[in-house]
Amino acid sequence: MGQGTKEYRGYSRNHEALIASKPTIALSSDPAFRGDKARHNPEELLVISISSCHMLWYLHLCAVAGVVVTDYSDTPVGTLIETPDGSGKFSEVTLYPVVTVEQQDMIDTAKGLHAEAHKMCFIANSCNFPIKHNPSIKVLGE
């Protein structure tokens, strides 16, 4: 670590998250705060945690409802506000799931299950900012 935190620019923001028997996660701060852009940062991990939890609940609910999902992707976006004292917070996260279902008659149910997945998501229920959903539903082969 050299001289440690003697100077703001003098220490690395790189670190690793180790969870027993799982791959190591290479982390850093956001590049705006002198972090390594090749590593994940905590803000990215929060947004992807929301997206992942939503997807897992959504797929469960679809399976229970008889909606056959053949593909699911998401490009979530988090909006951060930096305060004058240098701290910050999320003002919102928006999920943009693109879901492919097996049949046309599954579309309405598939759309509606996003709201139920949001209610069930442990991560979303732990956040103090709005989480929005802007889903697209497609039919396999169309």
Secondary structure, DSSP 8 states (H G I E B T S, - for coil): -TTGGGSGGGS---EEE--TTS--EEE---GGGT--TTSB-HHHHHHHHHHHHHHHHHHHHHHHHT--EEEEE---EEEEEE-TTS-EEEEEEEE--EEEESSGGGHHHHHHHHHHHHHH-TTGGG-SS-EEE--EEEETT-
